[in-house]
Amino acid sequence: MSMSELLLPDLFSLLDALDWGVSIFDEKGNFLWVNRYVTKCSGRPRRFYEGKSVMDFKQLHILDEPICTKVFKEKKKITGLQRSKKENGQLIDYVVTATPIFNSYGKIKFVVADRIEVSRVKGKFDFAIKAKKEDEVSFVKRHNRKFELIYKSKVMECLIKKIEQAASVASVILLQGESGTGKEVFAHYIHDHSPVKMGPMIEINCASIAESILESELFGYTKGAFTGASSKGKIGLIEAANQGTLFLDEINSMPLDLQAKLLRVLENKSITRLGSTRPIDVDFRLIAATNKDLWQCVLNKTFREDLFYRLNVIPITIPPLRERKEDIPTLIDFFLNKFCERYSMHKKFSKSVYQTLISYDWPGNVRELKNVIERMMIMSTAETITLHEVPRGLFQEEGFGKKLTKDNEKLQIIRALEVNGGHREKTAQYLGISRRTLQYKLKKFNLLGKQK
């Protein structure tokens, strides 16, 4: 359909679909038509508007000062605030823009007024800003909200491409990285992009289960296999991962005798339950993870060399947060929105908080960042969280209060002043310098006005 084929009923249907109010007036200010949004907001049907003018609405105390009346006087487009009373008596403030339509003689023939609730303007603005941020960020959100990859940096983009390439085949993958870098999240991402994604995802932390029961958990057992065993026997986690993925986290903690048995499973593609002699065929994708240098564990005789080579087919190292600082603001915004939603809060961070969090090295990586943000949101009382609002002990507990270094010296002093409320003695102690040295630097960087 071309524009020339657009009929008047079609035009009104389009106007009815808008998410803001549209009212059309004649040259005397009489209502000619209102769209569905107007009737919905006012609680009045269209027939109520028939034969009435904006001045009638003023006399009925429905409108305080109609914007349209100004348009007729000044003969130009006008935008302003207008208060309107709903059918139920509730008063609502609107942003109204009234536009005159002139005939060939330069006289007003129609006035078209659009309006939207003031409260909705802010909501739409916040939504648009959030959407823009999300559009600018390269990140992957999984259907399971427990596992989400949030990133913006080029180093992470390259890593994701590498992971997707490795995930496309069913080979063994070894995830390496410091504690808190998100190895579990990456393991789930690999499973969801693998040929066995329709199968189960079985995960076990080798360090969290006692050595005495780890074997039975992995391999399962038959009826009466040992004292305390279930009378029905039990399927092992390796068997449960058949046609799916087995994720062994902190594999460096696995006892040496179990390492030998795991190696045999990987070589033979079969397991034998405790108390049984019958092998059971298994076919699964193994993802192993460690926060240790696995080769160093081999040198220390705590990890089998042959198993190391079997696991090290596709090694993937997840970089620590301090090596991808470009991702920190993105992660801050993500966790901020997440906790605002969880705790029904409306909070944000000041620029100084962002700068401080970005400058920190985060030895606990993403896990530490997430926990710090949650604490700050819960413990702070202000809607905009500044360094003054951050719990006083938090920075010291988390290691933010570092000794003064030559890099960004002025910025470090500014942050220290903010954290310590501008007190020179506390700021000097915080930075590990004398009060006299602090005084000299305050003068050097023209910061004397920030002290107390």
QUILIN-V341149 format. One line per field, one symbol per residue. ss: DSSP state (a for helix, b for strand, c for the rest). psi: psi as a letter, one per 20 degrees, with the letter a starting at -180 (. if undefined). A space follows every 50 residues. Layout:
ss: ???
psi: ???
This chain:
ss: ccaaaccaaaaaaaaaccccbbbbbccccbbbbbcaaaaaaacccaaacc ccbaaaaaacccbcccaaaaaaaacccbbbbbbbbcccccbbbbbbbbbb bbcccccbbbbbbbbbbaaaaaaaaaaaaaaaaaaaccbbbccccccbbb cccaaaaaaaaaaaaaacccccbbbbccccccaaaaaaaaaacccccccc bbbbbcccccaaaaaaaaabbccccccccccccbbcaaaaccccbbbbbc aaaccaaaaaaaaaaaaacbbbcbccccbbbcccbbbbbbcccaaaaaac ccccaaaaaaaccbbbbcccaaacaaaaaaaaaaaaaaaaaaaccccbbc aaaaaaaaacccccaaaaaaaaaaaaaaaccccbbccccccaaaaaaacc ccccccccaaaaaaaaaaaccccaaaaaaaacccaaaaaaaaaacccaaa cc
psi: prhhiorghgghhghhiqkrqpppqaijjqphqqrhgghghhjqrhhhip jqrhhghghjkhqgnphhhhghgilrppprpppqprhjippppqopoppq pqaijjqpgrpppqqqpghhggghgggggghgghhipoqppqhoihopop rhqhhhghggggghghhirkrppopqrrpjikhgghghgggikrikhiaq opqpohiipqhhigghhgirrrpkhrpiqqiiapqrhghhjpkbppooql hiipqhhhgghgghghgikqrpqpjqjoqppqorpppqqqjrohhhhghj kippghhghhhkgnppppqrhijlhhighghghghghghgggjlrnqrqr hhgggghhiqimhjbhgggghggggggghqiqhoorhhipphighggijh mrqprhplgghgggghgghkkjpgghggghikrrhggggghgggjljhii r.
